[in-house]
Amino acid sequence: QVQLVESGGGLVQAGDSLRLSCAASGRTFSSYYMGWFRQAPGKEREFVGGISRFGGSTSYADSVKGRFTISRDNAKNTVYLQLNSLKPEDTAVYYCAAHSRTSIGIATTPIWYDYWGQGTQVTVSS
């Protein structure tokens, strides 16, 4: 089992940058594929980006490709999401999530993830 805690959200202006962090408990962090999702008010939770267990592969939603970067440091049990060139439409609660199904790999749908953080709010003003 793993517990996830996000941090780094805040209120920024359009064009600004933020770095979100997700710290995981436990000693087997490298067993988990990690994903970042976001949910805006009145909308479904959507995939933002995902990373493989050792960071060799990443995947991004089209809406953030080229602006957001996901990375991980297994020695620190932490996954990061660098958000650049932020837009008002990026405003949402951002969640990190984890699963260990090697047959699935980087999953883009929430159903495959077993563990979730509590979320961190990102608000982008125009």
Secondary structure, 3 states (H helix, E strand, C coil): CCCEEEECCEEEECCCCEEEEEEECCCCHHHCEEEEEEECCCCCCEEEEEECCCCCCEEECCCCCCCEEEEEEHHHCEEEEEECCCCHHHCEEEEEEEECCCCCCCCCCHHHCCEECCCEEEEEEC
